[in-house]
Amino acid sequence: MRVLGISGSLRAASYNSQLLHAARELLPKGAELELFDGLREVPPYDQDLDNDGVSAPVQALREAISAADMLLIATPEYNGSLPGLLKNAIDWASRPRGSASLADKPVAVIGATTGSFGGVWAQADTRKVLGIAGARVIDCDLAVPHAPECFADGGLVDLEFRAQLGELMRRLAQFEIADAA
Ligand SMILES: Cc1cc2nc3c(=O)[nH]c(=O)nc-3n(C[C@H](O)[C@H](O)[C@H](O)COP(=O)(O)O)c2cc1C
């Protein structure tokens, strides 16, 4: 099982990137998680460019998604929704229609925010967009609120959320989670 982790934040000390690092630690043996590090280079979606031949960063994004068995997206919430760069990446990966890298790709969405709700709106919007883009959205849930209290020294230290994430990683590795409707 090859999982591609995508963080919706470019921030060096991003809690969502830290969440993906924790997910990698907690994955059972035999499964591996690679973090996609090219999101900053992905240009704004332009259908003209898509028709004429895409740039190397877009190609890298599409190839990384195609090579993965599953995506694990950790997203912050920006103004009540997913960050623009994540939506932009999903738009690129949703094309070309019929052979898109996202088509039928199992995707799990989790996230962390500094606020009280863990970014549940951002996660809901990400799942909605992914579903419309043709991905298989996995029915799972992990929203980490009050992130400064849950992370320390670059790691997820809250024991309850660590346990929840560990359980989720076990389930994802076994592919036991039923797809969302
Ligand atoms: C532009 C912007 C908008 C934000 N809007 C929200 C929001 O709607 N809800 C929320 O819980 N947090 C919001 N936050 C706070 C983020 O949850 C917080 O910055 C978080 O640490 C970002 O994730 P990261 O640590 O992975 O970069 C916002 C932050 C920024 C920069």
The ligand as an SDF file (V2000), in Angstrom:
LIG
                    3D

 31 33  0  0  0  0  0  0  0  0999 V2000
   -6.0400   33.0220    5.7700 C   0  0  0  0  0  0  0  0  0  0  0  0
   -6.3800   32.2010    6.9970 C   0  0  0  0  0  0  0  0  0  0  0  0
   -7.6950   31.8980    7.2700 C   0  0  0  0  0  0  0  0  0  0  0  0
   -8.0120   31.1010    8.3790 C   0  0  0  0  0  0  0  0  0  0  0  0
   -9.3120   30.7400    8.5890 N   0  0  0  0  0  0  0  0  0  0  0  0
   -9.6030   29.8190    9.5360 C   0  0  0  0  0  0  0  0  0  0  0  0
  -10.9130   29.2740    9.6650 C   0  0  0  0  0  0  0  0  0  0  0  0
  -11.8140   29.6060    8.9310 O   0  0  0  0  0  0  0  0  0  0  0  0
  -11.1360   28.3390   10.6230 N   0  0  0  0  0  0  0  0  0  0  0  0
  -10.1340   27.9070   11.4510 C   0  0  0  0  0  0  0  0  0  0  0  0
  -10.3900   27.0400   12.3030 O   0  0  0  0  0  0  0  0  0  0  0  0
   -8.8910   28.3950   11.3680 N   0  0  0  0  0  0  0  0  0  0  0  0
   -8.5970   29.3430   10.4320 C   0  0  0  0  0  0  0  0  0  0  0  0
   -7.3150   29.8230   10.3030 N   0  0  0  0  0  0  0  0  0  0  0  0
   -6.2970   29.4030   11.2560 C   0  0  0  0  0  0  0  0  0  0  0  0
   -5.6480   28.1110   10.8070 C   0  0  0  0  0  0  0  0  0  0  0  0
   -6.3970   27.0460   11.3380 O   0  0  0  0  0  0  0  0  0  0  0  0
   -4.2200   28.0330   11.3680 C   0  0  0  0  0  0  0  0  0  0  0  0
   -3.4460   29.0910   10.8280 O   0  0  0  0  0  0  0  0  0  0  0  0
   -3.5770   26.6910   11.0790 C   0  0  0  0  0  0  0  0  0  0  0  0
   -2.4250   26.5770   11.8760 O   0  0  0  0  0  0  0  0  0  0  0  0
   -3.2150   26.5510    9.6240 C   0  0  0  0  0  0  0  0  0  0  0  0
   -2.7450   25.2600    9.3640 O   0  0  0  0  0  0  0  0  0  0  0  0
   -1.1920   24.9070    9.2620 P   0  0  0  0  0  0  0  0  0  0  0  0
   -0.6510   24.9450   10.6640 O   0  0  0  0  0  0  0  0  0  0  0  0
   -1.1550   23.5380    8.6750 O   0  0  0  0  0  0  0  0  0  0  0  0
   -0.5240   25.9480    8.3990 O   0  0  0  0  0  0  0  0  0  0  0  0
   -6.9850   30.6380    9.2280 C   0  0  0  0  0  0  0  0  0  0  0  0
   -5.6590   30.9770    8.9420 C   0  0  0  0  0  0  0  0  0  0  0  0
   -5.3460   31.7380    7.8470 C   0  0  0  0  0  0  0  0  0  0  0  0
   -3.9010   32.0540    7.5320 C   0  0  0  0  0  0  0  0  0  0  0  0
  1  2  1  0
  2  3  1  0
  2 30  2  0
  3  4  2  0
  4  5  1  0
  4 28  1  0
  5  6  2  0
  6  7  1  0
  6 13  1  0
  7  8  2  0
  7  9  1  0
  9 10  1  0
 10 11  2  0
 10 12  1  0
 12 13  2  0
 13 14  1  0
 14 15  1  0
 14 28  1  0
 15 16  1  0
 16 17  1  0
 16 18  1  0
 18 19  1  0
 18 20  1  0
 20 21  1  0
 20 22  1  0
 22 23  1  0
 23 24  1  0
 24 25  2  0
 24 26  1  0
 24 27  1  0
 28 29  2  0
 29 30  1  0
 30 31  1  0
M  END
$$$$
